[in-house]
Amino acid sequence: MSRKKWDTVPDGSVDNADLRRFFSRNLRPIARRTAKAPCGTAGQWPHTLVFPEERGSGIVLAATKEQAGLVYDGMASTVEADQYLQKQFQVRRYRSDILHRDTGTVLKAVSTELHSTVGTAPSFFVVDELHLLGANQRGSAMVRQLSSGMSVREHPMGIYITTAPLGVASGVYAAMVSRARRILEGKADNDRMLPVLFEMPEDADLDNPELWWMPNPSLGTTINREWLEQEHRIAKADPDPFALTNFYSQHLNVHAQERIGVDRWLPLDEWDKHADPDLTLERVVRESRYLFAAVDAGGRDDPSVLLVMGQTKGGDYLVWAHQWLHRDGYLKRRETVPYAEFEAAGDLTVFDEPDADITAITSKILDLSPVNTAVDPYGLKTLVETLERRGRDVTGIPQGWKLSPHIDYTERLIYAGRITHHGGPMLRWNIGNARAEDRHGARSMTKPSGASVGPEKIDGCLCLIMACAIATDHRPSAYEEHGIRVL
């Protein structure tokens, strides 16, 4: 199969003076059935020939043993079908690898199920389906080991190819896609990454076949439009909403759960509409008539949250949040949760001293003097006692199904455009993880699949709802509304 022009870009992007690459990483989110794996692995041949290294290493990392076998078979068949490549490379099917005759460089495909990448220093590697590998701790660790291992090579190249996840983007996949977007928007240093994102604009009509070529660069070659249109009609007619979600994510490379939120409480597209990246805590304080706070205390593995909500003179709300996490929890989950990104964005403080989170939260609340502070009635005894001793009002907000009316009201405020938030990635992550579970007409907030433990956290979302609960119950004094008449 001949390679497309866009697929050969990593091969030729070098400085002609010293033949050094301009970048060492290439991220390619792309739709299914676009021959993404064969195109990615095809880069091994020009890399090995143009940048020969004695006893180098080329690795394709796949999620499963079966996928690794298919990838290797494709690599071997490519060599066996080309006379020039046969002279340069030796296919050793009995060892499941391919040897470059001149340098001894070995090319192979491995899976996370059977192999380890510890100590590996590849000259060239391909990560196939990054979203699957990055969803578990072992896969994330292997991806990071490949990336760090190639640093000792003179001309390293790592290619990450993936479709969009069916669920919420997480782990190393979410972190890498986020960094790629910041690079393309000019908001981050290049970091020697070349992002090539095959996707439709955020405001594009997903149901318009005229736009489907964007996430499908090989449309008409490896996949045809008629087949896509047929699959789309079937998915649209299916009463199960996940059928359409699957089509969008697999064939249009869309983060469907984020965009349309089939089973989540709030689609992230809706949440993002109301973000103001310039909104700081100081601005919330300055522009608000009343301040409210909500606190959720975490354990050693869970973040603690302080959310501040301000009500403006016009009756709308401004929201700012910050979270704290003990270093033990940070180290435990950093392979599956982009905590480093949250910290870099200023949304997260990592601490070492016991109770440093509660101390910091208490201090901020005392400085802000909100009208009221909402807490989960179970826990936070020290914080509550300190605030009440200093004359601050604290209200316990019952959790579970008793949150139902507050969930509904918060939802209405967001859809009405009456809540503006600071656009922080960690609070956004909390919102994306939240699921509204309906039982006998009452709703409660849960994590994905109702999980009580795991990396998906919703604490910031709960704080938002608790803050709305006390804000809506606040009744200004008549003197504040009408003033005092002096006789």
Stockholm file with secondary structure:
# STOCKHOLM 1.0

chainA/1-487         MSRKKWDTVPDGSVDNADLRRFFSRNLRPIARRTAKAPCGTAGQWPHTLVFPEERGSGIVLAATKEQAGLVYDGMASTVEADQYLQKQFQVRRYRSDILHRDTGTVLKAVSTELHSTVGTAPSFFVVDELHLLGANQRGSAMVRQLSSGMSVREHPMGIYITTAPLGVASGVYAAMVSRARRILEGKADNDRMLPVLFEMPEDADLDNPELWWMPNPSLGTTINREWLEQEHRIAKADPDPFALTNFYSQHLNVHAQERIGVDRWLPLDEWDKHADPDLTLERVVRESRYLFAAVDAGGRDDPSVLLVMGQTKGGDYLVWAHQWLHRDGYLKRRETVPYAEFEAAGDLTVFDEPDADITAITSKILDLSPVNTAVDPYGLKTLVETLERRGRDVTGIPQGWKLSPHIDYTERLIYAGRITHHGGPMLRWNIGNARAEDRHGARSMTKPSGASVGPEKIDGCLCLIMACAIATDHRPSAYEEHGIRVL
#=GR chainA/1-487 SS CCCCGGGGHHHHCBCTTTCCBSCSEEEEECCTTSCHHHHHHHTHHHHHHHSCCTTCEEEEEESSHHHHHHHHHHHHHHHHTCHHHHHHEEEETTTTEEEETTTCCEEEEEETTTCCCTTCCCSEEEEECHHHHTTSHHHHHHHHHHHHHGGGSSSCEEEEEECCCSSCCCHHHHHHHHHHHHHHTTSSCCTTEEECCCCCCTTSCTTCGGGTTTTCTTBTTTBCHHHHHHHHHHHHHCSSHHHHHHHHHHHSCCCHHHHTCSSSSSCHHHHHHTBCTTCCHHHHHHHCSEEEEEEECCCSSSCEEEEEEEECTTSCEEEEEEEEEEHHHHHHHTTTSCHHHHHHTTSEEEECSTTHHHHHHHHHHHHHCCSEEEECSSSCHHHHHHHHHTTCCEEECCCGGGGHHHHHHHHHHHHTTCEEECCCHHHHHHHHHCEEEEETTEEEEECGGGCSSSSCCCHHHHHHHHHHHHHHHCCCCHHHHHCCCCC
#=GC SS_cons         CCCCGGGGHHHHCBCTTTCCBSCSEEEEECCTTSCHHHHHHHTHHHHHHHSCCTTCEEEEEESSHHHHHHHHHHHHHHHHTCHHHHHHEEEETTTTEEEETTTCCEEEEEETTTCCCTTCCCSEEEEECHHHHTTSHHHHHHHHHHHHHGGGSSSCEEEEEECCCSSCCCHHHHHHHHHHHHHHTTSSCCTTEEECCCCCCTTSCTTCGGGTTTTCTTBTTTBCHHHHHHHHHHHHHCSSHHHHHHHHHHHSCCCHHHHTCSSSSSCHHHHHHTBCTTCCHHHHHHHCSEEEEEEECCCSSSCEEEEEEEECTTSCEEEEEEEEEEHHHHHHHTTTSCHHHHHHTTSEEEECSTTHHHHHHHHHHHHHCCSEEEECSSSCHHHHHHHHHTTCCEEECCCGGGGHHHHHHHHHHHHTTCEEECCCHHHHHHHHHCEEEEETTEEEEECGGGCSSSSCCCHHHHHHHHHHHHHHHCCCCHHHHHCCCCC
//
